[in-house]
Amino acid sequence: MEDKDTHIHQSASLGTASKVRDYFQLIKFTLSFTVVFSSVVAYLFAPKVVVYDWAMIIALFIAGMLVTGSANAINQAVEKDTDALMKRTGKRPVADGRMSQQEAYTFATLAGIVGVGMMWYFFNFSSAMLSALSLFLYAFVYTPLKKINSIAVLVGAIPGALPCLIGWVAGNDDFSAGGWVLFGIQFLWQFPHFWAIAWVAHTDYSKAGFKLLPADLGPTKFTAVQSIMYSVLMIPVGMLPYYFGLAGPISMVVVLICNIGMVIQSIRLYNEMNVKAARRVMFSSYIYLPIVLLALLAGKIK
């Protein structure tokens, strides 16, 4: 009898752990964490935030995870069939049949409402509306557009960069230049970042019918040139925090080095034209964002 009770308890524990893992996959926890990290840094970077109130920081983090998780859950529910076709996404809970579409939509609805409500309650109406806009653009415009035209990347870059503006507006309660500068940095960063991912995963994406590279023929010189162009544009935009008196010169040196690094990797992609070079761009972009955001925060002029 005791062995039976122990077995039941272990089975329940395993079931709970499995369900938690499924929800972590549903919200794309690592991606969501990165997105919310940029929002929190932007909040702390805002001039009106002079004291680090951990209760407010945690509230922003939770609200951001809920809103971002909601958007990702809708994305996975909508793309259930196409996710099932791709090796990298086939084991997601909805695609694999471990979670129903209805469960994903129910979670997304509740998480989205609570997340936006928290932004309004703890911060301000403007940041709440920006959060709702970001969720809408990602889940209902970018997601279906991926199968229609590669302009989806441009559209998706807007909700991808809005977390920076959301964090700034939450902290500063205005739409001043600093928020738009941070938005611009993250907006431009997404193009070499995302095209590198699309280059590496081109076979999988093509199988699913996604049109994410700027050229219909797939990974071409044109894609590499586009990556170079956006990486070059990141250089002057990255200097704007210094121009607006938001960050000091040391921060700008760090940002400049990172931007030049992205340009170099994009040029290498153009010269080499292979998956290995695309991976270098991809991993460089992963490193770029946290270093740049933390450098700006460290150099914040108070």
C-alpha angles and dihedrals in degrees: 000000000000091000090051092051090048091051092050091049092049092048091051091049092050090048092051092047090049092051091049090051090050092053091048087055092044093057091038088235098199093048092044091049090053091049093048091045089061090049093050092048090049089050092051090044092058110108094230091060100083099148123051103233103191093198090059093043091052091046090053091047094050094044091048093049090050095050094043091043090052092054092048092048091053089047091055094044091051094044096044095123097041092045088055090059095056127077094217094051104027093098095054109124099249094040091048093048095244090117129033123236088240092057091049092049092047091051091045092052094049094042093048094049094046093044095050090043091053091052090053095044099044100031125009145303094255094058090046092053091047089052091051090047091051092051092048095048094048099043102034106026109025096038098056092036092062090079095046109048141350088242081087087086091059092046092045091051089067097063086036090061099034094085088072091053091043091054092047093048090046090054103034099029091222143079096242126154097273093064092050092047091055089045089052094050093051092040094056093040091062096066100064088034096053097037089053089054091046089049093052093044096037096122092051094045092048091052089055093046097247117154104203107136118084092237122062090218092066126236104017141150087265091063091049091049090051090052090051092049095052092043090053091049088055090066100068093035089052089057094055096088088063092045091054092046094247100119137025131248096262090059090051092053090054091047091048092051090050092049093049088049090056091050091051093050091048090051089050088053089054092050098043102032097197142115092257091060091045089053090053090055090047096050092042089055091050090055094040100064102053092043093050095044094047091045090054091047092048090050096045111144108225 
